[in-house]
Amino acid sequence: MDVSVLAAELINKSLWYPTILGVLVVVAGVGLFCGSLYLLLGTNLGARLGFLVAFTGLMAFMVLLTTLWMTTASPLNTLKGHIPKWVAKEVVTDPTKSQIDEVRNVEKQGRKVSAIEASNVKAAVDAELVTIQNPANAGPAPTQKFARFTLVTDYIDEKTYEIGGSKPSFLNFQFTHQPLYAVVQFCAVISTDPTKYPFGVAPPAPKCDSSSPKNGFMVLERDLGTVRQPPMIAFFSALILFGLGLLGLHWYEKDRKAARAAAEAATRPTEVTAPPAPAPANA
């Protein structure tokens, strides 16, 4: 099949693809997977008992599956939330002018991060400070209220600080995290003409332009993500439904026992007791 045909199918989306077609695929999958099992069990156990067994077995399978989703890092597109990330809050000319109280003393009370963590923070800073050049067929570009550079090489990160954060312990009844903030000092670089340097000679390291009005500090907050939250909700939902299925099977068994006892009592012969003999008369 031609690659251009596949590309056209992925780009030209409509109500039929992927909305209606996706719903039909899900309905057909559930109908074939669950419906075939119910049909097999229903013909052998009856409609009511077959549904209870099929439903309880499905919920037991979902409990095991959601347990794997919670405890493993599955590479598949399973049910999961968004991963942790840095979220830009504001850009200020000086940390003391920040609207966040913890950030105002970051240069004195904060801690400088390692080069690895600084690179992770820089990725989030690049996404906010550098204007995204969207292709013509990619739709409107996302809103960037902090964008002030055209290329990543137009600025450098001078210092990166972190302040706040915590490691709560469930054993000490600590269930919430303290906010973790990062403050990145960025500076526009002095533009140089690359044609001035001979071919094969590395250009000099970029230098900060201290007089540029684009310089400032970006404040970011760590979003811990919700990777485990959707699997946990699915796990407890499946666990409750599994318990209801077991309860329905228990009630069904009790009803069958009661009906069997009533049928046995109705077919049991009635014992006729003879009247007591009269007492002999006194002579």
WOBEL-V71665 format. One line per field, one symbol per residue. psi: psi as a letter, one per 30 degrees, with the letter a starting at -180 (. if undefined). burial: + if it has 24 or more other ideal C-beta (glycine too) atoms within 12 Angstrom, else -. A space follows every 50 residues. Layout:
psi->???
burial->???
This chain:
psi->kkeeeeeeefeikaeejgdeeeeeeeeeeeeeeeeeeeeeeefefleeee eeeeeeeeeeeeeeefeeeeflikfliljlallklkkkelklfkffglfk efffgefeflkklleeeeeeeeeeeefefkkkjkleggakklkjfgkgle lfgfllkekklkkallikkffghjflkkkkkkkkjlkklkkljfffklkf kkllkkkkjfgkfflakkkkkjjflhefeeeeeeeeeeeeeeeeeeeeee eeeeeeeeeeeeeeeefkkkkkkklkklkkkk.
burial->---------------------------------+--++--+-------++ +++++++++--++-++--++--------++-----+++++++--+--+-+ -++--+---+--+---++-+++-+++++++---------------++++- ---+++++++++++---------------++++++++++----------- -------------+++++++++-+---+--+--++--+--++--+---+- -+-------------------------------
